[in-house]
Amino acid sequence: MELTVAAIIPVFNRVQLLGRALESVYAQTSPADEVCVVDDGSSDGVREFVEENFPEALYCYQHNQGVSAARNRGVAVTTSSWLAFLDSDDEWLPGKLQAQLDALTEQDEYRLVHCDEIWIRRGVRVNPMNKHQKSGGDLFACCLPRCVISPSAVLLERSLLSECGGFDESLPACEDYDLWLRICSRYSVLYLEQALLRKYGGHEDQLSSKYWGMDRFRIQALDKLLRSGTLKREQALAARAMLVRKSTIMMNGASKRKNTELAQKYRRLIENYSLGAEEEQQ
């Protein structure tokens, strides 16, 4: 089975970090067949930097539309059968693609493989908490509380992304949570315990710092998934329970801030899905 790989790097005003990411792609022991940089409306010289230092990379520019649209654009302009995403502030270790390609060759029933990672926060290596433990197999239940797969750690089949739908461009954050839920509701995934990338955090421009109440986007993703009607009965019950739990937290927070309109929005969601769960169990 011949596996061709497109490495897709979305970037927005991170020219000072982009070089490290690109260097890690070109340092792979098993090179990517395509390297695509999607510039999501940067104003800090990304185009000039890529053209001068990495002329072999495919450079695409779009007006600022967010990371989901940038990744989807990279998918659209590449042709390789497998897709690897790399956030512009992260870096792959040299054997990342080779290890994943070898694993997929040995276990070709899988259509997505991810790996462990090294976490760096403000220049210091930190150990993830137990709740962030990575794993493989049937991950749907594990995906419900939070995102358990990092985009930079993934290699997935293009046809899988096409089947399950790309990144949701209506979500300004938690778009990865949304996609992994859709995929993991249908398929098991392969996991490599090796740490094959360095994931950097603590930046002021990280989405988790930019947006308050990240669970509101997870609730949106859960609501959309439940409305799709694609979940099995036990999956739907678990998703409803998680949506109610997260909505309750958001409702209580809105009530404390005297945001009546927002509190009522989550109250309605809780009532709708609590009633639906009761009917399902009868």
C-alpha positions in Angstrom: 0.0 0.0 0.0 1.6 3.3 -1.1 0.9 6.1 1.3 1.5 9.7 0.1 1.4 12.4 2.7 0.6 16.1 2.5 1.8 18.2 5.5 -0.5 21.2 6.0 0.6 24.1 8.2 -2.0 26.9 8.8 -0.4 30.2 10.0 -1.6 33.6 11.1 1.0 36.2 12.1 3.5 33.7 13.5 6.4 34.2 11.1 8.8 34.1 14.1 7.7 30.5 14.8 6.9 29.2 11.3 10.5 28.5 10.5 10.8 26.0 13.3 7.7 24.2 12.2 8.8 24.0 8.5 12.3 22.9 9.4 10.8 20.0 11.4 8.8 18.9 8.4 11.8 19.0 6.1 13.9 17.1 8.7 11.6 14.0 8.5 13.3 10.7 7.9 10.3 9.9 5.6 9.7 13.2 3.8 6.2 14.5 3.1 5.2 14.4 -0.6 3.6 17.8 -0.3 4.2 20.7 2.1 1.5 23.3 2.1 1.6 26.6 4.1 -1.8 28.3 4.3 -1.4 31.9 5.3 -4.7 33.0 7.0 -4.3 36.7 6.2 -1.0 37.4 8.0 0.5 40.9 8.0 3.9 40.0 9.4 5.7 38.9 6.2 4.8 35.2 6.1 4.7 35.1 2.3 8.2 36.7 1.9 9.6 34.4 4.6 8.3 31.2 2.9 9.2 32.2 -0.6 12.8 33.1 0.5 13.5 30.3 2.9 11.2 27.4 1.8 10.6 28.0 -1.9 9.7 24.3 -2.5 6.7 24.6 -0.2 3.3 25.3 -1.7 2.2 28.7 -0.3 -1.5 29.7 -0.3 -2.9 33.0 0.9 -6.5 33.6 2.1 -8.2 36.5 3.9 -8.4 35.8 7.6 -11.1 33.1 8.1 -9.7 31.1 11.0 -7.8 27.9 11.5 -10.6 25.6 10.3 -10.8 27.4 6.9 -7.1 27.4 6.6 -6.8 23.7 7.2 -9.6 23.0 4.8 -7.9 25.1 2.2 -4.8 23.1 2.6 -6.7 19.9 2.1 -8.3 21.3 -1.0 -5.1 22.3 -2.8 -3.2 19.1 -2.0 -3.7 15.7 -3.5 -1.9 13.2 -1.3 -3.9 10.2 0.1 -2.9 11.0 3.7 -3.0 14.3 5.6 -0.8 15.5 8.4 -1.5 18.8 10.1 1.1 20.8 12.0 0.2 23.9 14.0 2.7 26.7 13.2 3.9 26.9 16.8 4.6 23.1 17.1 7.4 20.9 15.7 7.6 17.3 14.7 10.5 15.1 15.8 12.4 13.7 12.8 10.9 10.2 12.9 7.2 11.3 13.3 5.9 10.5 9.8 8.1 7.4 9.4 6.8 5.8 12.7 3.2 6.5 11.7 3.5 5.3 8.2 5.2 2.1 9.4 2.3 1.5 11.9 -0.3 2.1 9.3 1.4 -0.4 6.9 1.4 -3.0 9.7 -2.2 -2.3 10.8 -3.9 -1.1 7.6 -7.4 -1.4 9.0 -6.9 2.0 10.7 -7.6 5.3 8.9 -6.2 7.6 11.6 -3.1 7.4 13.7 -2.0 9.8 16.4 0.9 9.8 18.9 2.1 11.1 22.2 3.7 14.5 22.5 6.1 16.6 24.6 4.5 19.6 26.2 6.5 22.8 26.5 4.9 25.8 28.3 6.8 29.1 28.2 10.0 27.4 27.4 9.7 24.7 30.2 8.8 21.1 29.7 5.7 20.1 31.7 4.0 16.8 32.4 0.4 16.5 31.2 -2.2 15.7 33.8 -3.8 12.3 33.9 -7.0 13.6 32.2 -4.9 14.5 29.1 -3.6 10.9 28.8 -3.6 9.8 25.1 -4.9 6.4 24.0 -6.2 4.5 21.0 -9.1 2.2 20.1 -12.7 3.3 20.5 -12.2 6.8 21.8 -15.7 8.3 21.5 -16.4 8.3 25.3 -12.9 9.7 26.0 -13.5 12.5 23.4 -16.7 13.8 25.1 -15.1 15.8 28.0 -12.3 17.4 26.1 -10.1 17.2 23.0 -7.9 14.1 23.4 -6.2 14.2 20.0 -3.9 17.0 18.9 -4.1 18.1 15.3 -0.3 18.2 15.1 -0.1 14.5 16.2 -2.4 13.2 13.5 -2.0 11.4 10.3 -5.3 10.5 8.7 -6.7 9.2 5.4 -8.0 11.9 3.0 -11.0 9.8 2.3 -11.9 9.6 6.0 -11.9 13.4 6.3 -14.1 13.6 3.2 -16.5 11.0 4.6 -16.8 12.6 8.0 -16.6 16.2 6.9 -13.7 18.7 7.3 -13.1 21.2 10.0 -16.2 23.2 10.9 -15.5 26.7 9.8 -18.3 28.1 12.0 -16.4 27.2 15.2 -13.8 29.8 16.1 -12.3 27.2 18.6 -12.7 23.6 19.6 -12.9 22.7 15.9 -10.6 19.8 16.5 -12.8 18.5 19.3 -15.7 18.6 16.9 -13.9 16.7 14.2 -12.5 13.9 16.4 -16.0 13.4 17.9 -17.4 12.8 14.4 -14.6 10.5 13.4 -14.4 8.6 16.7 -18.2 8.0 16.7 -17.6 5.9 13.6 -14.1 4.4 13.8 -11.4 3.2 16.2 -8.1 5.0 15.9 -4.5 3.9 16.2 -2.2 5.4 18.9 1.6 5.3 19.2 3.0 5.8 22.7 6.1 7.4 21.3 6.4 11.2 21.8 6.9 12.3 18.2 6.4 16.0 18.4 6.9 19.0 20.7 3.7 21.0 21.4 4.3 24.5 22.6 1.9 26.5 24.7 1.5 29.7 26.8 1.3 32.1 23.8 -1.0 35.1 24.2 -2.5 34.4 20.7 -3.6 30.8 21.6 -7.3 30.2 21.0 -7.8 29.0 24.6 -6.5 32.5 25.7 -8.5 34.4 23.1 -11.9 33.0 23.9 -13.7 32.8 27.2 -15.7 29.7 28.1 -14.3 27.2 25.7 -17.1 24.7 26.7 -19.6 26.8 24.8 -18.0 25.7 21.5 -17.9 22.1 22.7 -21.6 22.3 23.5 -22.2 23.6 20.0 -20.3 20.7 18.6 -22.3 18.2 20.8 -25.6 19.7 19.8 -24.7 19.5 16.1 -23.6 15.9 16.4 -26.7 14.9 18.3 -28.9 16.6 15.7 -27.1 14.7 12.9 -28.8 11.5 13.9 -25.6 9.5 13.2 -24.9 8.3 16.7 -25.7 4.9 18.1 -28.1 4.8 21.0 -25.4 4.5 23.7 -23.3 7.2 22.1 -26.3 9.5 21.9 -27.0 9.0 25.6 -23.4 9.7 26.6 -23.3 12.8 24.4 -26.6 14.1 25.8 -25.3 13.6 29.4 -22.1 15.5 28.6 -24.0 18.3 26.9 -26.2 18.7 29.9 -23.2 18.6 32.3 -21.4 21.3 30.3 -24.5 23.4 29.8 -25.2 23.3 33.5 -21.7 24.7 34.2 -22.2 27.5 31.6 -25.7 28.3 32.9 -24.5 28.6 36.5 -21.6 30.8 35.3 -23.9 33.1 33.3 -26.3 33.4 36.2 -23.5 34.5 38.5 -22.5 37.2 36.0 -26.2 38.3 35.8 -26.3 37.3 32.1 -29.9 36.3 32.0 -30.2 35.8 28.3 -27.2 33.4 28.2 -28.4 31.5 31.3 -31.8 31.0 29.7 -30.2 29.7 26.5 -28.4 27.0 28.4 -31.4 26.2 30.5 -33.4 25.5 27.4 -30.7 23.2 26.1 -30.6 21.3 29.4 -34.4 20.9 29.4 -34.5 19.7 25.8 -31.7 17.2 26.1 -32.7 16.0 29.6 -36.2 15.3 28.3 -34.8 13.6 25.2 -32.6 11.3 27.4 -35.6 10.4 29.6 -37.6 9.4 26.5 -34.8 7.4 25.1 -34.4 5.4 28.3 -38.1 4.5 28.4 
